[in-house]
Amino acid sequence: MEATWPPASARDADGFRLREGQGGGQRVSSATALGPVTQAQIDAAEQAMRHMDQTPLFQLRPGDDAFDAMLEARGYIRRDETVMYHLPIAALTDKPIPSVTAFTIWEPLAIMNDIWATDGIGPGRHAVMARAHIKVGVFGRWNDKPAGAAFAAVDQEVCMVHGLVVLPDQRRQGVAEWIMRRAAFWAQEQGATVMTVLCVADNAPANALYRALGFAEVGRYHYRALTQT
């Protein structure tokens, strides 16, 4: 996850992986515990995040139950449970993509940035994309008009797709599926064998899409913050 959606910087210190996001969103701005932690270590992590001009934010993964309870007792609010999915790439490369439907390109086109902006993906997240090493943008067209965009990156044999956005008037017409399939063909060319995605648990349409494509849930994580938003 960190290789395909990289923070501006990251370091391990006093029991935590500390990330500097520079406006790139929760995933690149949250701290994760490297093992059991103490209250003093949490204090130090909070201070380190504030020194990076970030509000303290922690990502909780399977096995972090004790840490999760400590944060709750400190007034941290649970938010944004996220589902992790995976699928063998071959399951998405089993049929050809209609012509003039989905394209891979890097650098992103201006229209792709406009599409991402409709879902709050702005300059901070564009910088995250630029930091990935093996990467591509996917541009979708439908009804002879721009329809959607996504970002994909590969680390070893895993391709992760991030930032999949379909414009409201183009939804429920198969656009997202073709974008995912185009990303899969590209990833296969890079030597990847597995496709992975992350999806907020309460995003019912997106979860339904991934399950319909055959993705299997392999885990979940959530965040703890001192404020709800």
C-alpha positions as CSV (number, residue, x, y, z in Angstrom):
1,M,0.0,0.0,0.0
2,E,2.7,2.5,0.9
3,A,4.8,1.7,-2.2
4,T,1.8,2.4,-4.5
5,W,0.5,5.4,-2.6
6,P,3.6,6.9,-1.1
7,P,3.8,9.5,1.7
8,A,6.2,12.4,1.3
9,S,8.4,10.8,4.0
10,A,8.2,8.0,6.5
11,R,10.2,6.9,9.4
12,D,10.0,4.3,12.2
13,A,10.5,5.9,15.7
14,D,9.6,4.8,19.2
15,G,7.1,2.0,18.2
16,F,5.4,3.8,15.3
17,R,5.6,4.2,11.6
18,L,5.2,7.9,11.1
19,R,4.2,9.3,7.8
20,E,4.2,12.9,6.4
21,G,1.3,13.3,4.0
22,Q,1.6,17.0,2.9
23,G,-2.1,17.1,2.1
24,G,-2.2,13.7,0.4
25,G,-5.0,12.3,2.6
26,Q,-5.4,10.0,5.6
27,R,-3.5,7.0,4.2
28,V,-0.2,8.9,3.8
29,S,-0.7,11.0,7.0
30,S,-1.5,8.4,9.6
31,A,0.7,6.6,12.0
32,T,0.7,2.9,12.5
33,A,1.9,0.9,15.5
34,L,4.8,-1.5,14.9
35,G,3.7,-3.6,17.9
36,P,2.4,-3.1,21.4
37,V,2.7,0.5,22.5
38,T,2.6,2.5,25.7
39,Q,0.8,5.7,26.6
40,A,4.2,7.5,26.5
41,Q,4.8,6.3,23.0
42,I,1.4,7.5,21.9
43,D,2.3,10.9,23.4
44,A,5.5,10.9,21.4
45,A,3.7,10.0,18.2
46,E,1.2,12.7,18.7
47,Q,4.0,15.3,19.2
48,A,5.8,14.0,16.1
49,M,2.7,14.4,13.9
50,R,2.1,17.9,15.2
51,H,5.7,18.8,14.4
52,M,4.8,17.8,10.8
53,D,1.8,20.2,10.9
54,Q,-0.5,17.2,11.0
55,T,-3.4,16.5,13.3
56,P,-2.7,13.3,15.2
57,L,-4.2,10.4,13.2
58,F,-3.7,6.6,13.7
59,Q,-4.5,3.7,11.4
60,L,-5.6,0.6,13.2
61,R,-5.0,-2.8,11.6
62,P,-5.9,-6.4,12.6
63,G,-4.3,-7.2,15.9
64,D,-4.3,-3.6,17.2
65,D,-7.2,-4.2,19.6
66,A,-5.4,-3.1,22.7
67,F,-4.0,0.0,21.0
68,D,-7.5,0.8,19.6
69,A,-8.9,0.7,23.2
70,M,-6.2,3.0,24.4
71,L,-7.0,5.6,21.7
72,E,-10.7,5.3,22.4
73,A,-10.0,6.0,26.1
74,R,-8.0,9.1,25.1
75,G,-11.1,10.5,23.2
76,Y,-10.1,9.4,19.7
77,I,-13.1,8.8,17.4
78,R,-13.3,5.7,15.1
79,R,-13.9,6.5,11.5
80,D,-13.6,5.3,7.9
81,E,-13.5,1.5,8.2
82,T,-11.8,0.4,5.0
83,V,-12.1,-3.0,3.2
84,M,-9.1,-4.5,1.5
85,Y,-9.8,-6.6,-1.6
86,H,-7.7,-8.7,-4.0
87,L,-8.2,-10.6,-7.2
88,P,-5.9,-12.5,-9.6
89,I,-5.2,-10.2,-12.5
90,A,-6.1,-12.9,-15.0
91,A,-9.7,-12.6,-13.9
92,L,-9.8,-9.1,-15.4
93,T,-8.0,-9.8,-18.6
94,D,-10.3,-12.5,-19.9
95,K,-12.1,-10.3,-22.5
96,P,-11.1,-7.5,-24.8
97,I,-11.9,-3.9,-24.0
98,P,-14.0,-2.0,-26.5
99,S,-12.1,0.5,-28.6
100,V,-12.0,4.1,-27.5
101,T,-13.3,3.1,-24.0
102,A,-10.3,3.1,-21.6
103,F,-6.7,4.3,-22.1
104,T,-3.5,4.2,-20.0
105,I,-1.4,7.4,-19.9
106,W,1.1,9.2,-17.8
107,E,1.2,12.2,-17.1
108,P,-2.5,12.5,-16.5
109,L,-4.5,14.6,-18.9
110,A,-6.1,17.8,-17.6
111,I,-9.5,16.3,-18.0
112,M,-8.5,13.4,-15.7
113,N,-7.5,15.9,-13.0
114,D,-10.9,17.6,-13.5
115,I,-12.6,14.3,-13.0
116,W,-10.6,13.5,-9.9
117,A,-11.4,17.0,-8.5
118,T,-15.2,16.1,-8.5
119,D,-14.3,13.5,-5.8
120,G,-11.9,15.8,-3.8
121,I,-8.7,14.4,-5.4
122,G,-6.6,17.6,-5.7
123,P,-2.9,18.6,-5.8
124,G,-1.9,16.9,-2.6
125,R,-3.0,13.5,-3.9
126,H,-1.6,14.2,-7.4
127,A,1.8,14.6,-5.6
128,V,1.2,11.2,-4.0
129,M,0.7,9.7,-7.4
130,A,3.8,11.3,-8.8
131,R,5.9,9.7,-6.1
132,A,5.0,6.2,-7.0
133,H,7.7,4.5,-9.2
134,I,5.8,2.1,-11.6
135,K,2.5,4.0,-12.2
136,V,-0.1,4.9,-14.8
137,G,-3.3,6.9,-15.1
138,V,-6.4,5.3,-16.6
139,F,-8.8,7.5,-18.6
140,G,-12.3,6.2,-19.4
141,R,-14.7,7.4,-22.1
142,W,-18.3,6.5,-22.7
143,N,-21.1,7.9,-24.9
144,D,-18.3,9.8,-26.7
145,K,-17.6,11.8,-23.6
146,P,-15.0,11.8,-20.8
147,A,-16.4,9.3,-18.2
148,G,-13.9,8.5,-15.5
149,A,-10.3,8.2,-14.2
150,A,-8.2,6.0,-12.0
151,F,-4.6,5.7,-10.9
152,A,-2.7,2.3,-10.7
153,A,0.7,1.5,-9.5
154,V,2.7,-1.8,-9.2
155,D,5.0,-3.0,-6.4
156,Q,6.6,-6.4,-7.0
157,E,3.7,-8.7,-8.2
158,V,0.9,-6.5,-6.8
159,C,-1.0,-3.8,-8.6
160,M,-3.1,-1.4,-6.5
161,V,-5.8,0.8,-8.1
162,H,-6.5,4.1,-6.3
163,G,-8.7,7.1,-7.0
164,L,-11.3,5.4,-9.2
165,V,-13.8,8.1,-10.1
166,V,-16.7,8.0,-12.6
167,L,-18.7,11.1,-13.4
168,P,-22.2,11.0,-12.0
169,D,-23.9,11.1,-15.4
170,Q,-21.8,8.2,-16.7
171,R,-22.3,5.8,-13.8
172,R,-24.1,2.4,-13.8
173,Q,-23.1,1.9,-17.5
174,G,-20.0,-0.3,-17.0
175,V,-17.4,2.5,-17.1
176,A,-15.7,1.5,-13.8
177,E,-15.4,-2.1,-15.0
178,W,-13.6,-1.2,-18.2
179,I,-11.3,1.1,-16.3
180,M,-10.4,-1.7,-13.9
181,R,-9.9,-4.1,-16.8
182,R,-7.6,-1.6,-18.6
183,A,-5.6,-1.2,-15.4
184,A,-5.3,-5.0,-15.2
185,F,-3.9,-5.3,-18.8
186,W,-1.4,-2.6,-18.0
187,A,-0.4,-4.3,-14.7
188,Q,0.0,-7.7,-16.4
189,E,2.5,-6.1,-18.7
190,Q,4.5,-4.9,-15.7
191,G,4.7,-8.4,-14.3
192,A,1.9,-8.1,-11.7
193,T,-0.3,-11.1,-10.9
194,V,-2.6,-9.7,-8.3
195,M,-4.9,-6.7,-8.3
196,T,-5.8,-5.0,-5.0
197,V,-8.1,-2.1,-4.1
198,L,-9.2,-0.4,-0.9
199,C,-12.8,0.8,-0.3
200,V,-14.4,2.6,2.5
201,A,-16.9,0.1,4.0
202,D,-19.9,2.4,3.9
203,N,-19.5,3.1,0.1
204,A,-22.1,0.6,-1.0
205,P,-21.9,1.1,-4.8
206,A,-18.1,0.8,-4.9
207,N,-18.1,-2.3,-2.7
208,A,-20.8,-3.9,-4.9
209,L,-18.7,-3.1,-8.0
210,Y,-15.6,-4.9,-6.6
211,R,-17.5,-7.9,-5.4
212,A,-19.3,-8.2,-8.8
213,L,-15.9,-8.2,-10.5
214,G,-14.9,-11.1,-8.2
215,F,-12.7,-9.4,-5.7
216,A,-12.4,-11.1,-2.3
217,E,-12.1,-9.3,1.0
218,V,-8.8,-10.0,2.7
219,G,-8.9,-7.6,5.6
220,R,-10.0,-4.3,7.1
221,Y,-8.5,-1.4,8.9
222,H,-9.9,1.9,10.3
223,Y,-8.7,5.2,11.6
224,R,-8.8,7.0,15.0
225,A,-8.8,10.8,15.2
226,L,-9.6,13.4,17.8
227,T,-12.3,14.9,15.5
228,Q,-14.9,13.3,13.2
229,T,-13.9,15.2,10.1
